[in-house]
Amino acid sequence: MGVPEQLAARMSMAEQHDYLRGKLSRRRMMRGSAVALGTLAIGGALGSGTASAAPADASSAVDGSRVVPVGRHLQFGAQPESQMRISWQVPVPVKKPYLRFGRTPWDLGHKVEGEIRSLHTPALVPGQSPVDQYYVHVSLENLRPDTTYYYGVGHHGFDPAKQQQISTLGTFRTAAARDNRGGKPFQPFTFTAFGDQGVSTHAAANDNVILAQNPKFHLHAGDICYADPMGQGQDADKSAFNAGTWDAFLVQTEPVASKIPWMVAYGNHDMEAWYSHNGYGGEDARWFLPQNGPDPRNAPGVYSFKYNNVGVISLDANDVSYEIPANLGLTAGKQTAWLEKTLVAFRQDHTVDFIVVFFHHCAFSTTHQHASEGGVREAWVPLFEKHRVDLVINGHNHVYERTDAILGNKVSKAVPSGASVEPHTDGVVYVTAGAAGRSLYSFDAPQTYEGHENRVDEVKTFHFAKGGVQVPETVEWSRVRYLGYSFIKVEVTPAAVGKKSSMKVTALTETGQQIDHYTILRTAGAPQWNPRWGRELPDDNSWS
């Protein structure tokens, strides 16, 4: 039923999707599959699915009082000071889903209708069962900046405002207003980040420690739940695919993601070709991300937002990956052009001090498994250096690893634990935070981290070049290496214009142990790097 193995290896994601859709229509597979009331789908198979609004009559026989919403997760809109997206899951198509919200838990007078996005995954492998999933999304606009809101999700027969459902309420807080730079600086805040989470006790442990940091948002650098544990974007992936893993993931993540916006990028395990030509049809059904990227329909995981004095950019590294090329060239260069345009805009914005970029495949890593992605180095690293990005966060390699400051693939400044770096003169530091919950990888060099220093001058490793070729290289930039479950916490302290703002980056284990920290500094309120100068700008502002 699937794509022949020799053919699949040469097919793009879109070609595999077309092939599977054609085979499916010829077999006239039935789309019906009852989902037990009150339970989520627990089986799954690789199939040609679609994400669409649930049919109106599908919910006619459902007793809404017996259906409890689960898997709530928040996402910012492109303007976090006034926009929030709330998403959740129901086990069956309910009538009239909605969200109530207000500024106190006893006044949820605002009511917004929800959009159901249904996802059908038929069985294409013998012995597997089809799965139907239902995700609900609400977009909130024109919220007050720097304000806490209470919310509850429901549907016909389940009202979160009723006394018996009051325990289901959640909260979120909007960012400060963007024009705050004219007077006192923004307030300090914290955000967290990791990649490669999946469903496990280690993933849940990391979530618990993250919640204790009280972050304003969390960045997930791809490979979100591992419904596709193969991650090659090929037809052979179907033998292990389980759509129900998403159900388990959203339940696992809800205690933290229902309070903290969970901003995701897409990794190789998030390409599910059976849902759409780009592999992201399933993701579109489950997430509601900002749509200000270069091509929201084709590359929905590419977007940006600003939180206080930090500009954040999410990229889709599948578009430039030589190692796993199923979506190589997906945007035909549009993403890279948009990236540079967005970097320029952030550097010209007087309210933005720091630029943080996160995506899946590593620009610089020395693991035995994936090491470094040459496609990222060719397409994006020159832009990171040109515009002096302050922090690059990757996943893909299931370890914690941090580089020294890098320019031109070489160490431009050593950054041991506890040190400070100023990217506009020192270069760019890259963090691999891919130990969120999946099985761990290995280094060929010894571990070295706070309390366990084992510095070596050179590490033999490789990077992927065109055609998936592994090119050996010997590098000096690998500063910290740790083989345990972990994530990063970033504490941002904005400063008044002309003073030094700071971002303290700390790596914490799943038990809260500190294994690394360093500080990024930048003068607040004005750009310090301009591509036309190619050096630090003069103090007299003659560049403007």
C-alpha positions in Angstrom: 0.0 0.0 0.0 2.9 2.4 0.8 5.5 4.0 -1.4 8.1 1.5 -2.6 11.2 1.9 -0.5 13.6 2.7 -3.4 11.1 5.3 -4.8 10.4 6.9 -1.4 14.1 7.7 -0.8 14.0 9.9 -3.9 10.6 11.5 -3.3 10.0 14.9 -1.7 7.3 15.2 1.0 4.9 16.6 -1.6 5.5 13.7 -4.0 4.9 11.1 -1.3 1.7 12.8 -0.2 0.4 12.7 -3.8 1.3 9.1 -4.1 -0.4 8.1 -0.9 -3.5 10.1 -1.7 -3.8 8.3 -5.1 -3.4 4.9 -3.5 -5.9 5.7 -0.9 -8.6 6.9 -3.3 -8.1 3.7 -5.4 -8.7 1.5 -2.4 -11.8 3.6 -1.4 -11.0 3.4 2.2 -13.8 4.2 4.6 -13.3 7.2 6.8 -15.5 6.2 9.7 -14.0 5.3 13.1 -15.8 5.8 16.3 -13.8 7.3 19.2 -14.9 6.1 22.6 -16.8 8.8 24.5 -14.7 10.4 27.2 -11.5 8.9 26.0 -8.9 10.0 23.4 -7.6 8.1 20.4 -4.9 5.7 21.5 -4.2 3.9 18.2 -2.9 5.4 15.0 -1.4 4.7 11.6 0.3 6.6 8.8 -2.3 7.7 6.4 -3.4 10.4 4.0 -5.4 12.6 6.4 -7.1 16.0 6.3 -7.6 18.8 8.7 -11.0 20.4 8.4 -14.0 21.7 10.2 -16.0 18.9 11.8 -19.3 18.0 10.0 -22.2 19.8 11.6 -24.2 16.6 12.2 -21.3 14.6 13.7 -22.0 16.0 17.2 -25.8 15.6 17.2 -25.8 12.5 19.3 -23.1 13.7 21.8 -24.0 14.5 25.4 -21.7 17.5 25.9 -21.9 17.2 29.7 -19.9 14.0 29.5 -17.1 15.4 27.3 -14.3 17.1 29.2 -11.8 19.4 27.2 -8.2 18.4 27.6 -4.8 19.3 26.3 -5.1 23.1 26.7 -2.1 25.0 25.3 -1.5 28.7 24.8 0.3 30.4 21.9 1.0 34.1 21.3 -0.2 35.9 18.3 2.3 38.1 16.5 1.6 40.8 19.0 1.9 39.3 22.5 0.8 42.5 24.2 -2.7 42.2 22.7 -3.1 38.8 21.1 -3.4 35.2 22.6 -4.4 31.9 21.0 -5.9 29.2 23.1 -6.2 25.6 21.8 -7.5 22.4 23.3 -8.7 18.9 22.4 -12.0 17.1 22.7 -12.4 13.3 22.2 -15.5 13.7 20.0 -17.0 16.5 17.8 -18.9 18.7 20.3 -21.6 21.3 19.7 -20.7 25.0 19.8 -17.3 25.0 21.4 -16.3 28.3 23.0 -14.0 30.1 25.4 -15.0 32.3 28.3 -12.5 34.9 29.6 -12.3 37.9 31.9 -10.1 39.7 34.4 -11.4 37.8 37.4 -12.4 34.1 37.8 -15.9 35.2 38.9 -16.5 37.4 35.8 -16.0 35.4 32.6 -18.5 37.5 30.6 -16.5 37.6 27.4 -17.4 34.6 25.2 -15.7 33.7 21.9 -16.8 30.9 19.6 -14.2 28.2 18.9 -13.1 26.7 15.6 -12.9 22.9 15.4 -10.2 21.4 13.2 -10.7 17.7 12.8 -7.9 15.3 11.8 -8.6 11.9 10.3 -5.7 9.4 10.1 -6.8 6.3 8.2 -5.0 3.0 8.5 -2.5 2.2 5.8 -0.7 -0.5 7.6 -2.4 -3.9 8.4 -3.3 -4.3 12.0 -3.5 -0.5 12.7 -6.8 1.4 13.3 -7.9 4.7 11.9 -7.9 7.7 14.3 -10.1 10.8 14.5 -9.0 13.7 16.5 -10.7 17.1 17.2 -8.8 20.3 18.1 -10.5 23.6 19.0 -8.9 27.0 18.6 -9.8 30.5 19.7 -8.1 33.8 18.7 -8.2 36.6 21.2 -7.6 40.1 19.9 -7.4 43.6 21.4 -6.4 42.5 24.9 -5.0 44.9 27.4 -1.2 44.9 27.7 0.5 43.6 30.8 -2.8 42.2 32.1 -3.7 38.8 33.7 -6.8 37.1 32.3 -8.7 34.1 33.5 -10.2 31.7 30.9 -12.2 28.5 30.6 -13.0 26.4 27.6 -16.3 24.6 27.0 -19.0 23.6 24.6 -22.8 22.9 24.7 -23.4 21.0 27.9 -20.1 21.9 29.5 -19.9 25.5 30.9 -16.5 26.4 32.6 -18.2 29.2 34.4 -20.4 26.9 36.4 -19.4 26.1 40.0 -18.7 22.5 39.3 -16.3 23.3 36.5 -14.5 26.2 38.1 -11.4 24.1 38.7 -10.9 23.9 34.9 -10.1 27.6 34.7 -6.7 28.8 33.5 -4.8 32.1 33.4 -2.5 33.9 31.0 -0.8 37.3 31.0 -0.2 39.6 28.1 3.2 41.3 27.4 3.9 45.0 28.2 3.0 47.7 25.7 5.5 48.2 22.9 5.8 52.0 23.5 7.3 51.5 27.0 10.8 52.6 26.0 10.0 56.3 26.3 10.2 56.2 30.1 11.3 53.5 32.5 12.6 50.2 31.0 10.6 47.0 30.6 10.3 44.8 33.6 12.7 41.8 34.0 11.3 38.5 32.9 12.3 34.9 32.2 11.6 32.5 29.3 12.7 28.9 28.9 13.6 26.6 25.9 14.3 23.1 24.8 13.8 20.7 21.9 13.1 17.0 21.3 10.6 16.4 24.1 8.3 13.5 23.3 6.3 11.7 26.0 8.2 10.3 29.0 8.8 10.7 32.7 11.9 12.8 31.9 9.8 15.1 29.7 7.3 15.5 32.5 10.1 16.2 35.0 11.5 19.0 32.7 8.0 20.5 32.5 7.7 20.6 36.2 11.0 22.4 36.7 10.2 24.8 33.9 6.9 25.7 35.6 8.9 26.5 38.8 10.9 29.1 36.9 7.7 31.1 36.2 8.6 31.9 32.5 6.6 34.3 30.4 6.8 31.9 27.4 8.5 28.7 26.4 10.3 27.9 23.1 10.2 24.4 21.8 12.8 23.9 19.1 11.1 21.1 17.2 10.5 17.3 17.4 7.6 18.0 19.6 5.9 14.7 20.4 7.4 11.9 18.2 4.2 10.5 16.8 6.5 9.7 14.0 9.6 8.2 15.8 11.4 7.5 12.5 11.7 11.2 11.5 13.0 10.7 8.0 10.0 12.1 6.1 9.8 8.8 4.2 7.0 6.2 3.6 8.8 3.7 5.8 8.0 6.0 8.8 4.4 4.7 8.7 5.3 1.4 10.4 5.8 3.1 13.7 3.6 6.2 13.4 1.0 6.6 16.1 -1.4 9.6 15.9 -2.5 8.9 19.5 1.0 10.0 20.8 -0.2 13.6 20.2 -3.1 13.0 22.7 -0.6 11.8 25.3 1.7 14.7 24.6 -1.0 17.4 25.0 -2.2 15.8 28.3 1.4 15.7 29.6 2.1 19.3 28.6 -1.2 20.8 29.7 -0.2 21.7 33.3 2.5 24.1 32.0 1.3 24.9 28.5 -2.2 26.0 29.7 -0.5 28.8 31.7 2.6 29.6 29.6 2.5 30.2 25.8 4.2 27.2 24.2 5.8 28.5 21.0 7.0 25.7 18.7 9.3 25.3 15.7 9.1 22.2 13.5 11.7 19.5 13.4 12.2 16.4 11.2 9.9 14.3 13.4 7.2 16.8 12.8 7.0 16.3 9.1 3.9 14.0 8.6 3.6 13.8 4.8 0.3 11.9 4.9 -1.6 15.0 6.0 -0.4 17.6 3.5 2.1 18.3 0.8 4.4 20.1 3.1 4.0 17.6 5.9 2.5 20.1 8.3 -1.2 19.5 7.9 -1.3 17.7 11.2 0.6 20.5 12.9 -1.9 23.1 11.5 -4.7 21.2 13.1 -3.1 21.1 16.5 -1.3 24.5 16.8 -2.3 28.1 16.2 0.9 30.0 15.7 1.5 33.6 14.5 1.0 33.9 10.7 3.5 36.7 10.0 6.1 34.6 8.3 7.0 34.5 4.5 4.5 31.8 3.6 2.1 30.8 6.4 0.4 28.1 4.3 3.5 26.4 3.2 5.8 27.1 6.1 3.5 27.6 9.2 6.4 27.2 11.7 8.1 30.3 10.5 7.1 33.4 12.4 8.3 36.2 14.7 7.1 38.0 17.8 8.5 40.6 20.2 8.2 40.3 24.0 9.4 43.3 25.9 12.9 44.0 24.7 13.5 40.6 23.0 12.7 39.8 19.4 12.1 36.1 18.7 12.3 34.3 15.4 11.1 30.7 14.7 12.6 29.0 11.6 11.9 25.8 9.7 15.3 24.1 9.3 13.7 21.3 7.2 13.7 23.8 4.4 17.6 23.9 4.3 18.5 20.5 5.7 21.1 18.4 3.8 20.9 15.6 6.3 17.1 14.9 6.0 16.1 16.5 2.6 12.4 15.6 2.4 11.5 19.3 2.5 14.7 20.7 1.2 13.9 23.9 -0.8 10.3 24.0 0.5 10.1 27.8 0.4 12.4 28.3 -2.6 14.5 30.8 -0.6 11.6 32.9 0.7 12.3 31.9 4.3 15.9 33.1 4.1 14.9 36.4 2.5 12.3 36.9 5.2 14.8 36.1 7.9 17.2 38.8 6.8 14.3 41.3 6.4 13.1 40.5 10.0 16.7 40.7 11.4 17.0 44.2 9.9 13.7 45.3 11.3 14.5 44.0 14.8 17.9 45.8 14.7 16.3 49.0 13.7 13.6 48.8 16.4 14.7 50.9 19.4 12.5 48.8 21.7 14.4 45.5 20.8 17.7 44.9 22.5 18.2 41.2 22.0 17.4 38.9 19.1 16.8 35.2 19.8 16.4 32.7 16.9 15.3 29.1 17.5 14.9 26.2 15.1 15.6 22.4 15.1 18.8 21.3 13.2 22.0 22.4 14.8 24.4 24.9 13.2 27.1 23.8 15.6 27.2 20.6 17.5 29.6 17.7 18.0 27.4 14.7 18.9 28.1 11.3 17.4 24.6 11.2 15.9 23.7 14.4 14.0 26.5 16.8 14.6 26.1 20.0 12.6 23.8 20.8 9.7 25.8 22.3 6.7 22.6 23.6 5.1 22.0 25.9 8.2 25.6 27.1 8.1 25.4 28.0 4.4 21.9 29.7 4.4 21.6 31.3 7.9 24.8 31.5 9.9 26.2 34.4 7.7 23.0 36.3 8.5 23.3 35.6 12.2 26.8 36.9 12.1 26.0 39.9 9.9 23.2 41.1 12.2 24.9 39.8 15.4 22.1 37.6 16.6 22.4 37.4 20.4 21.3 33.8 21.0 20.6 30.8 18.7 18.7 27.8 20.2 18.6 24.4 18.5 17.5 20.9 19.3 17.9 17.8 17.1 20.9 16.4 19.1 19.6 15.0 22.4 22.2 16.6 24.6 23.1 20.0 26.1 26.0 21.6 24.3 27.1 25.3 24.1 29.7 26.9 21.9 32.1 29.8 22.5 31.3 32.9 20.5 31.8 32.1 16.8 32.5 34.1 13.7 33.5 32.5 10.4 33.2 28.9 11.9 36.0 29.8 14.4 36.1 30.9 18.0 36.0 34.7 18.2 35.9 34.8 22.0 36.2 32.0 24.6 33.1 32.0 26.8 33.6 29.7 29.8 30.8 29.2 32.3 30.2 32.4 34.2 31.6 34.6 31.5 29.9 37.5 29.7 29.7 38.0 25.9 28.7 41.1 23.8 27.6 39.7 20.4 28.0 43.0 18.5 31.8 42.7 19.0 32.4 39.1 20.2 30.3 37.0 17.9 27.4 34.5 18.2 26.9 31.8 20.8 24.9 28.7 19.8 23.0 26.5 22.3 21.9 22.9 21.7 19.1 22.2 24.2 17.8 18.9 22.8 17.6 16.9 26.0 14.0 17.6 26.8 12.8 14.0 27.2 13.7 11.6 24.4 16.5 9.0 24.7 19.9 10.7 25.0 22.7 10.8 22.5 26.5 10.7 22.9 29.7 12.7 22.4 33.0 11.4 21.1 34.7 14.0 23.4 34.3 13.9 27.2 31.6 15.8 29.0 32.5 19.1 30.5 30.1 21.3 32.5 29.9 23.3 35.8 31.4 21.2 38.6 32.8 18.7 36.1 35.2 20.6 34.0 37.1 18.5 31.4 38.3 20.9 28.8 39.9 19.7 25.6 41.3 22.1 22.9 40.0 20.2 19.9 37.0 17.9 19.1 36.8 15.7 16.0 33.4 15.8 14.5 31.6 16.3 11.2 28.9 18.4 9.4 26.4 17.4 6.8 27.0 18.7 3.3 24.9 18.5 0.1 23.7 14.9 -0.7 23.8 14.0 3.0 27.6 13.6 2.9 29.4 13.7 6.3 32.3 16.0 6.1 34.9 15.5 8.9 36.1 18.6 10.8 38.2 19.4 13.8 36.7 22.2 15.9 37.6 24.3 18.9 34.3 25.9 19.6 32.6 23.2 21.8 32.7 24.8 25.2 30.1 22.8 27.3 28.9 19.3 26.8 26.4 17.5 29.1 24.6 14.1 28.6 21.6 14.4 30.8 18.0 15.6 30.5 17.9 19.4 30.7 16.6 22.7 29.4 17.7 26.4 29.4 16.3 29.3 31.4 16.9 32.8 30.1 16.6 35.7 32.6 16.2 39.0 30.8 17.0 42.3 32.7 16.1 45.3 30.5 18.0 48.5 31.1 17.3 52.2 30.6 18.3 53.6 27.2 22.1 53.8 26.9 22.7 51.3 29.8 23.5 47.6 29.5 20.6 45.2 29.2 21.4 41.6 30.0 20.3 38.0 29.3 21.6 35.4 31.7 21.4 31.9 30.1 21.4 29.0 32.5 21.2 25.3 31.8 19.2 23.3 34.3 18.8 19.5 34.6 15.4 17.8 35.1 16.1 18.0 38.8 17.0 21.7 38.8 20.8 21.3 39.0 22.7 24.1 37.3 25.3 22.8 34.8 26.1 26.0 32.8 25.5 29.7 32.8 26.8 32.8 30.9 25.5 36.4 30.3 24.8 38.2 27.1 25.1 42.0 27.2 23.9 44.7 24.9 23.4 48.5 25.2 19.7 49.3 25.4 17.6 51.4 23.2 19.7 51.8 20.0 21.2 49.4 17.3 24.9 48.7 17.8 25.5 46.8 14.5 24.8 47.9 11.0 25.6 45.8 7.9 26.7 48.9 6.0 29.5 49.5 8.5 30.6 46.0 9.2 31.9 47.0 12.6 30.8 48.6 15.8 28.9 51.8 15.1 30.4 55.2 16.1 29.1 57.0 19.2 27.9 60.0 17.3 25.1 58.2 15.5 26.4 59.2 12.1 25.2 55.9 10.7 21.5 56.9 11.0 
